Amino acid sequence: MFSAPDFPRVCKDAHRVARLDAPTASVALQVNEWFPLDRLVIIALDKSGQPVGSVPIAIEVEEKAPPLLDLGSDRIADARVLPIRAGKFRFRARMICSGTSAQVFINATVRERPQ
């Protein structure tokens, strides 16, 4: 976690990021079962494919109607989401430092809980 005054420090290596990678291209979630966002592994890579140190990213959820996830602010503050119905969507991880535009998508499938 960081705040706006921290951006110069936390973004110092961001200019080196050529792309973001997600070793796991897809994840499975269960209806009414918490999904912690730290299960999403995102790696920042430079032009030669070498990992860059920690860089700030934003994680977004593709909108669906009706929604697949309960995205109440209290859940997001806890870095978790709650699937409320079955379906498919994508997570998007993107750089949030100015001058960078790297992003990666992770496919997600929400399944009903087994009976």
Secondary structure, 3 states (H helix, E strand, C coil): CCCHHHHHHHCCCHHHCCEEECCCCEEEEECCCCEEHHHCCCEEECCCCCECCCCCEEEEECCCCCCCEECCHHHHHCCEEEECCCEEEEEEEEECCCCCCCEEEEEEEEECCCC
